[in-house]
Amino acid sequence: MSFWSGWGWPAATAVIGFVYVGLLLAQWNRRRKPHQLAWAVGFTFYAVAAAMEFISEYTQHWDPTVYRIYIVLAASMVGFLGLGTMYLVSKRRVIPTLFLVYVLGCLAVFLYGTFTTPLLMDALKPGIVVGGAALGSGGSFPRIMSLFFNIPGTLLLVGGSLYSIILFSKNPAYRYRVWANVLIIVGTLMIAAAGTMARAGTTQGLYAGEMVASGVLLAGFLVAGTLERGSKTARAEGRAQRAASEAGEA
């Protein structure tokens, strides 16, 4: 078995992914924001897909049904992450709700195509990082459907993070959160790059790329949480300093 297609990579990705999902769900339970729930759905897809990679490589058997579900989850997760970003930055719910309808519609078409297309069984041999190869060429249906998730999802994730960087850099109390969004951008681009390479037939580093990307994204989330507390402290200190200054002038 190739080092790059070993089961250790997707096993680590699944663990990181489920940790991320747990943190997002805990945050959603406290705040009930739609972007948290959308991100949790996207990373649940990511973690489950990685678990399927792990099981299939560990048992040395890719079950066709498992593969069909796996490829849909892995290819569509970026769409839900982009949806979460749209809910976060949009001031009106109607726009992200329309995008939700779009994502669900694409998901239905993708599911139908994946379960009605004969698989190329030679591409499901254990030890081979398959990507979407078992469904045919990159430009064929239903593989082409992954673009309908990846392109808008990646643009929304990167665009939303860039917007946050610009916004937070203007406010000293939140400037620390710039680095969290930088990590999110890097992790997103890594996932997009791995998916693009897989579509082009280069799957050698797919599992490793997924694992590193998930770690970078988790780091971005953890930094964002830490920096949120830090920014609250900074604001509290700023208010205390202003109050002391006003008291001194009085």
C-alpha positions in Angstrom: 0.0 0.0 0.0 1.3 3.5 -0.9 2.2 5.7 2.0 -0.1 8.5 0.6 -3.1 6.2 0.4 -2.7 4.6 3.9 -5.6 4.6 6.2 -3.9 6.8 8.8 -4.5 10.0 6.9 -8.3 9.7 6.6 -8.5 8.4 10.2 -6.8 11.6 11.4 -9.0 13.7 9.2 -12.2 12.0 10.5 -11.1 12.6 14.2 -10.3 16.3 13.5 -13.5 16.7 11.5 -15.7 15.3 14.3 -14.0 17.5 16.9 -14.8 20.4 14.6 -18.4 19.3 14.3 -18.7 19.0 18.1 -17.4 22.5 18.7 -19.7 23.9 16.1 -22.8 22.2 17.5 -21.9 23.3 21.0 -21.6 26.9 19.7 -24.9 26.5 17.8 -26.6 25.2 21.0 -25.5 28.4 22.8 -26.3 31.0 20.1 -28.6 29.3 17.6 -27.1 31.0 14.6 -27.8 29.5 11.1 -24.2 29.8 9.9 -23.1 27.6 12.8 -25.6 24.9 11.8 -24.7 25.1 8.1 -21.0 24.8 8.9 -21.7 21.8 11.2 -23.6 20.1 8.4 -20.7 20.7 6.0 -18.1 19.4 8.3 -20.2 16.4 9.2 -20.2 15.5 5.5 -16.4 16.0 5.6 -15.8 13.8 8.7 -18.1 11.0 7.6 -16.5 10.9 4.1 -13.1 10.7 5.8 -14.4 7.9 8.0 -15.5 6.0 4.9 -12.1 6.5 3.4 -10.5 5.1 6.6 -12.8 2.1 6.8 -12.4 1.2 3.1 -8.6 1.5 3.2 -8.3 -0.3 6.5 -10.5 -3.2 5.4 -9.0 -3.2 1.9 -12.5 -3.1 0.4 -14.4 -0.3 -1.3 -18.1 -1.1 -1.2 -19.9 0.5 -4.2 -22.7 1.9 -2.1 -20.4 3.3 0.5 -18.4 4.9 -2.4 -21.4 6.5 -3.9 -22.4 8.1 -0.6 -18.8 9.0 0.1 -18.3 10.9 -3.2 -21.5 12.9 -2.7 -20.6 13.9 0.8 -17.0 14.8 0.0 -17.9 16.8 -3.1 -20.8 18.8 -1.6 -19.4 19.8 1.7 -17.9 23.0 0.4 -21.3 24.2 -0.7 -22.6 24.0 2.9 -19.5 25.7 4.2 -20.1 28.5 1.7 -23.7 28.6 2.8 -22.7 29.1 6.4 -20.5 32.0 5.3 -23.3 33.6 3.4 -25.6 33.4 6.5 -22.8 35.0 8.5 -22.1 38.0 6.3 -25.6 38.6 4.8 -27.9 41.1 6.4 -31.0 39.6 4.8 -32.0 35.9 5.2 -33.6 35.7 1.8 -30.3 35.6 -0.1 -28.7 32.7 1.9 -32.0 30.9 1.9 -32.1 31.0 -1.9 -28.6 29.6 -2.0 -29.7 26.8 0.4 -32.4 25.9 -2.1 -29.7 25.9 -4.8 -27.4 23.6 -2.8 -30.2 21.2 -1.9 -31.3 21.1 -5.6 -27.7 20.3 -6.7 -27.4 17.7 -4.0 -30.5 15.9 -5.2 -29.3 15.9 -8.8 -25.9 14.7 -7.7 -27.3 11.9 -5.6 -29.5 10.8 -8.5 -26.6 10.8 -11.0 -24.2 9.0 -8.6 -26.7 6.2 -7.8 -27.7 5.7 -11.5 -24.3 5.8 -13.1 -22.3 2.5 -13.4 -19.1 2.5 -11.5 -15.7 1.8 -13.0 -14.8 -1.0 -10.5 -11.1 -1.1 -11.4 -10.8 2.4 -9.8 -12.2 1.0 -6.4 -9.2 -1.2 -5.7 -7.9 -0.7 -2.1 -4.7 1.2 -1.9 -5.6 3.6 -4.6 -6.8 7.1 -3.7 -9.9 7.1 -5.9 -11.3 10.6 -5.7 -14.2 10.7 -8.2 -12.4 8.4 -10.7 -14.8 5.5 -10.3 -17.6 7.7 -11.7 -15.8 8.4 -15.0 -13.9 11.4 -16.4 -13.9 14.8 -14.7 -16.1 16.4 -17.2 -18.8 13.7 -17.3 -22.1 13.6 -15.4 -22.4 13.3 -12.4 -18.8 14.2 -11.6 -19.2 17.6 -13.1 -21.8 18.4 -10.4 -19.0 18.8 -7.9 -18.2 22.1 -9.6 -21.6 23.4 -8.7 -20.7 23.1 -5.0 -16.9 23.8 -5.1 -16.8 27.0 -7.2 -19.5 29.0 -5.3 -18.6 27.5 -2.0 -14.9 28.3 -2.3 -15.6 31.8 -3.5 -18.0 32.4 -0.6 -15.6 31.0 2.0 -12.6 32.9 0.7 -14.6 36.1 0.0 -16.3 36.0 3.4 -12.9 35.6 5.2 -11.4 38.4 3.2 -14.3 40.6 4.1 -13.8 39.7 7.8 -10.1 40.4 7.5 -10.8 43.9 6.2 -13.5 44.5 8.7 -11.5 43.3 11.8 -8.3 45.0 10.7 -10.1 48.4 11.1 -11.0 47.8 14.7 -8.2 47.3 17.2 -10.4 45.2 19.5 -11.0 42.7 16.8 -7.7 43.0 14.8 -6.5 39.7 16.4 -9.2 37.8 14.5 -7.5 38.5 11.2 -5.2 35.5 11.8 -8.2 33.2 12.3 -9.6 34.2 8.9 -6.2 33.8 7.3 -6.1 30.2 8.5 -9.6 29.6 7.2 -8.6 30.9 3.8 -5.5 28.7 3.7 -7.5 25.6 4.8 -10.2 26.3 2.2 -7.8 26.8 -0.6 -6.0 23.5 0.4 -9.3 21.6 0.2 -10.1 23.2 -3.1 -6.7 22.4 -4.5 -6.9 18.8 -3.4 -10.3 18.5 -5.1 -9.1 20.1 -8.3 -6.1 17.8 -8.4 -8.3 14.8 -7.9 -10.6 15.9 -10.7 -7.5 16.2 -12.9 -6.6 12.6 -12.0 -3.8 13.4 -9.6 -4.9 11.8 -6.3 -1.5 10.9 -4.8 -1.7 13.4 -2.0 -5.5 13.7 -1.6 -5.8 12.0 1.8 -2.8 13.9 3.2 -4.1 17.2 1.8 -7.5 16.6 3.4 -5.9 15.9 6.7 -3.7 19.0 6.7 -6.5 21.2 5.5 -8.9 20.0 8.2 -6.2 20.7 10.8 -5.7 24.2 9.5 -9.4 24.9 9.5 -9.8 23.6 13.0 -6.9 25.8 14.1 -8.7 28.8 12.5 -11.9 28.0 14.5 -10.0 27.6 17.8 -8.1 30.8 17.2 -11.3 32.6 16.4 -12.8 31.4 19.7 -9.7 32.4 21.7 -9.5 35.8 20.0 -13.1 36.5 20.6 -12.5 36.2 24.3 -9.4 38.3 23.8 -11.3 41.0 22.0 -13.9 41.1 24.8 -11.1 41.6 27.3 -9.6 44.3 25.1 -12.9 46.1 24.9 -13.4 45.8 28.6 -10.0 47.3 29.3 -10.7 50.1 26.8 -13.9 51.0 28.6 -12.1 50.9 32.0 -9.4 53.2 30.7 -12.0 55.6 29.3 -13.9 55.6 32.5 -10.7 56.3 34.5 -9.8 59.1 32.1 -13.2 60.7 32.4 -13.1 60.4 36.2 -9.7 62.1 36.2 -10.9 64.9 34.1 -13.9 65.4 36.4 
